[in-house]
Amino acid sequence: MSKPIRTYEVAVDGWGEATYSARSPGKARARAYSDWASAAGSSRSFGEFLTFSRVRRIPDPPGCYARIL
């Protein structure tokens, strides 16, 4: 069975926070890196990105996991 999708907030120094739905904090951060690198036009590595970004679990939005009729 696969891991459930959770909601994470990724903060990047100088860019603010963004919300991601992912199966792990690492996957949320990887998606944030991809988005940030595209927006910033940066060639910095993912390893460098780890030094100025933070990820934390936040509550899922209302209605998440609700039954769809």
Secondary structure as a PSIPRED ss2 file (coil, helix, strand):
# PSIPRED VFORMAT (PSIPRED V4.0)

   1 M C   1.000  0.000  0.000
   2 S C   1.000  0.000  0.000
   3 K C   1.000  0.000  0.000
   4 P C   1.000  0.000  0.000
   5 I C   1.000  0.000  0.000
   6 R E   0.000  0.000  1.000
   7 T E   0.000  0.000  1.000
   8 Y E   0.000  0.000  1.000
   9 E E   0.000  0.000  1.000
  10 V E   0.000  0.000  1.000
  11 A E   0.000  0.000  1.000
  12 V E   0.000  0.000  1.000
  13 D C   1.000  0.000  0.000
  14 G C   1.000  0.000  0.000
  15 W C   1.000  0.000  0.000
  16 G E   0.000  0.000  1.000
  17 E E   0.000  0.000  1.000
  18 A E   0.000  0.000  1.000
  19 T E   0.000  0.000  1.000
  20 Y E   0.000  0.000  1.000
  21 S E   0.000  0.000  1.000
  22 A E   0.000  0.000  1.000
  23 R C   1.000  0.000  0.000
  24 S C   1.000  0.000  0.000
  25 P H   0.000  1.000  0.000
  26 G H   0.000  1.000  0.000
  27 K H   0.000  1.000  0.000
  28 A H   0.000  1.000  0.000
  29 R H   0.000  1.000  0.000
  30 A H   0.000  1.000  0.000
  31 R H   0.000  1.000  0.000
  32 A H   0.000  1.000  0.000
  33 Y H   0.000  1.000  0.000
  34 S H   0.000  1.000  0.000
  35 D H   0.000  1.000  0.000
  36 W H   0.000  1.000  0.000
  37 A H   0.000  1.000  0.000
  38 S H   0.000  1.000  0.000
  39 A H   0.000  1.000  0.000
  40 A H   0.000  1.000  0.000
  41 G C   1.000  0.000  0.000
  42 S C   1.000  0.000  0.000
  43 S C   1.000  0.000  0.000
  44 R C   1.000  0.000  0.000
  45 S C   1.000  0.000  0.000
  46 F H   0.000  1.000  0.000
  47 G H   0.000  1.000  0.000
  48 E H   0.000  1.000  0.000
  49 F H   0.000  1.000  0.000
  50 L H   0.000  1.000  0.000
  51 T H   0.000  1.000  0.000
  52 F C   1.000  0.000  0.000
  53 S E   0.000  0.000  1.000
  54 R E   0.000  0.000  1.000
  55 V E   0.000  0.000  1.000
  56 R E   0.000  0.000  1.000
  57 R E   0.000  0.000  1.000
  58 I C   1.000  0.000  0.000
  59 P C   1.000  0.000  0.000
  60 D C   1.000  0.000  0.000
  61 P C   1.000  0.000  0.000
  62 P C   1.000  0.000  0.000
  63 G C   1.000  0.000  0.000
  64 C C   1.000  0.000  0.000
  65 Y C   1.000  0.000  0.000
  66 A C   1.000  0.000  0.000
  67 R C   1.000  0.000  0.000
  68 I C   1.000  0.000  0.000
  69 L C   1.000  0.000  0.000
